[in-house]
Amino acid sequence: MLAGNHVMISNGCGIISVPIELQPAFTGLLIRFYESNDMTEIKQFLYENCIDGIEFTPLSEQEMKQRPSRIKAAQ
């Protein structure tokens, strides 16, 4: 997570921090990701439960089009 947090902080996106009470669920999702290479579930889990330091507000379609290409590429 250290490298991931470096990228997130560099782009003003907060940090990843898995709360202790969610670590068993995170570990299970991580194992499923390693076995299947499907990141859908773990990515949603992290987005919903583990990103601190930023408040997410939905972007309008126009705002999405105006985002710098380096941010679009990171998605």
Secondary structure by P-SEA (a helix, b strand, c coil): caaaaaaaaaacbbbbbbcccaaaaaaaaaaaaaacccaaaaaaaaaaccccccccccccaaaaaaccaaaaaac
